[in-house]
């Protein structure tokens, strides 16, 4: 496993007259040179990491909903019942997770993944 490349910005610099690159977004798959090129062009970003080729930008906390459940923004159906986890109530945690996996957003996400896998052969 490669060590994460973390970059912090003391101040922005410009790379010449090239057109600006696409914005640096979390989840982008990039090589180190492209990561650094995009980072240099985005002075508003204070910190970004390239971990095994995947861009991770500044941490944004994920807050639980009104039922105390955290939902993953990138994997519909992934749910964590915070209070059940802290109380070591694995039965309740599994109930919340199973229920979340039965919801429409997860079904749509799973269908999208299945279609991508089928298209790739």
C-alpha positions as CSV (number, residue, x, y, z in Angstrom):
1,X,0.0,0.0,0.0
2,X,1.4,3.3,-1.1
3,X,1.9,6.1,1.5
4,X,-0.6,8.9,1.1
5,X,0.7,12.1,-0.6
6,X,-0.5,15.1,1.4
7,X,-0.1,18.6,0.2
8,X,-0.8,21.7,2.1
9,X,-0.8,25.1,0.5
10,X,1.4,27.9,1.8
11,X,0.4,30.1,-1.2
12,X,-0.9,29.5,-4.7
13,X,1.3,29.5,-7.8
14,X,0.5,29.5,-11.6
15,X,1.9,27.1,-14.1
16,X,2.0,29.3,-17.1
17,X,-0.5,30.0,-19.9
18,X,-2.1,26.5,-20.1
19,X,-5.9,26.4,-19.9
20,X,-7.1,25.7,-16.4
21,X,-7.5,22.0,-15.7
22,X,-10.8,20.4,-14.5
23,X,-11.5,21.0,-10.9
24,X,-9.9,18.7,-8.3
25,X,-12.8,16.6,-6.8
26,X,-12.8,13.9,-4.2
27,X,-13.0,10.5,-5.8
28,X,-11.1,11.5,-8.9
29,X,-8.5,8.8,-10.0
30,X,-5.3,10.7,-11.0
31,X,-1.6,10.2,-11.3
32,X,0.7,12.3,-9.1
33,X,1.6,14.8,-11.8
34,X,-2.0,15.5,-12.7
35,X,-3.0,15.7,-9.1
36,X,-0.3,18.3,-8.4
37,X,-1.2,20.3,-11.6
38,X,-4.8,20.5,-10.6
39,X,-4.0,21.3,-7.0
40,X,-1.7,24.2,-8.1
41,X,-4.6,25.7,-10.1
42,X,-7.0,25.7,-7.2
43,X,-5.8,28.1,-4.6
44,X,-9.0,27.9,-2.5
45,X,-8.2,24.3,-1.6
46,X,-6.2,24.2,1.6
47,X,-5.5,20.5,1.8
48,X,-5.9,17.5,-0.5
49,X,-4.5,14.0,-0.5
50,X,-3.8,11.5,-3.2
51,X,-4.2,8.0,-1.7
52,X,-3.5,5.1,-3.9
53,X,-4.4,7.2,-6.9
54,X,-7.7,8.6,-5.5
55,X,-8.2,12.2,-4.6
56,X,-9.4,13.0,-1.0
57,X,-10.2,16.7,-0.3
58,X,-10.8,18.5,2.9
59,X,-12.8,16.4,5.4
60,X,-16.5,17.3,5.7
61,X,-18.2,15.7,8.7
62,X,-21.2,13.5,8.0
63,X,-23.8,14.2,10.6
64,X,-26.4,11.7,11.7
65,X,-30.0,12.1,10.7
66,X,-32.9,12.7,13.1
67,X,-32.9,9.0,14.0
68,X,-29.2,9.0,14.8
69,X,-28.2,7.2,11.6
70,X,-25.2,8.1,9.5
71,X,-25.6,7.5,5.8
72,X,-22.7,7.1,3.4
73,X,-22.8,9.7,0.7
74,X,-21.1,7.5,-1.9
75,X,-22.8,4.2,-1.2
76,X,-26.5,4.4,-0.9
77,X,-27.7,1.8,1.6
78,X,-24.7,2.1,3.9
79,X,-26.1,3.2,7.2
80,X,-24.6,3.3,10.7
81,X,-26.8,3.6,13.8
82,X,-24.4,5.7,16.0
83,X,-26.2,5.0,19.3
84,X,-26.5,1.3,18.6
85,X,-22.8,1.1,17.8
86,X,-21.8,3.0,20.9
87,X,-24.0,0.8,23.0
88,X,-22.6,-2.4,21.4
89,X,-26.1,-3.2,20.2
90,X,-25.1,-5.2,17.1
91,X,-28.6,-6.5,16.6
92,X,-30.0,-3.0,16.3
93,X,-27.1,-1.9,14.1
94,X,-27.7,-4.8,11.8
95,X,-31.5,-4.1,11.7
96,X,-30.8,-0.5,10.6
97,X,-28.3,-1.6,8.0
98,X,-30.6,-4.3,6.6
99,X,-33.5,-1.9,6.4
100,X,-31.3,0.7,4.6
101,X,-30.2,-1.9,2.1
102,X,-33.9,-2.5,1.2
103,X,-34.5,1.1,0.3
104,X,-34.9,2.4,-3.3
105,X,-31.7,4.5,-3.4
106,X,-29.6,1.3,-2.7
107,X,-31.6,-0.7,-5.3
108,X,-30.9,2.0,-7.9
109,X,-27.2,2.1,-6.9
110,X,-26.9,-1.7,-7.1
111,X,-28.6,-1.7,-10.5
112,X,-26.2,1.0,-11.8
113,X,-23.2,-1.1,-10.5
114,X,-24.5,-4.2,-12.1
115,X,-25.0,-2.4,-15.5
116,X,-21.4,-1.1,-15.3
117,X,-20.0,-4.6,-14.6
118,X,-22.1,-6.1,-17.4
119,X,-20.8,-3.4,-19.8
120,X,-17.2,-4.1,-18.8
121,X,-17.7,-7.8,-19.7
